[in-house]
């Protein structure tokens, strides 16, 4: 898991955001949010500390998006994604497990 995360960081495939809360449950709004992060038409893993209903509903129709909680993350999911978006809180949760 550590080496997979390091690989993403080295290859600039890891984006860390303060939070990933979405106000709307519309998929269209989620697409706009991802475009602001420079993510379009690539397989993306989004890791948050805690899933919200709006986030689940906004991403459920996007076939190239995988949404996980920090405690569900595994090496295969990280490697299979082209880009990875992770929140600061999720990073802290993963650090606790790895230490």
Secondary structure, 3 states (H helix, E strand, C coil): CHHHHHHHHHCCCEEEECCCCCCCCCHHHHHHHHHHCCCCCCCEEEEECCCCHHHHHHHCCCCCEEEEEHHHCCHHHHHHCCEEEEEHHHHHHHHHHHC
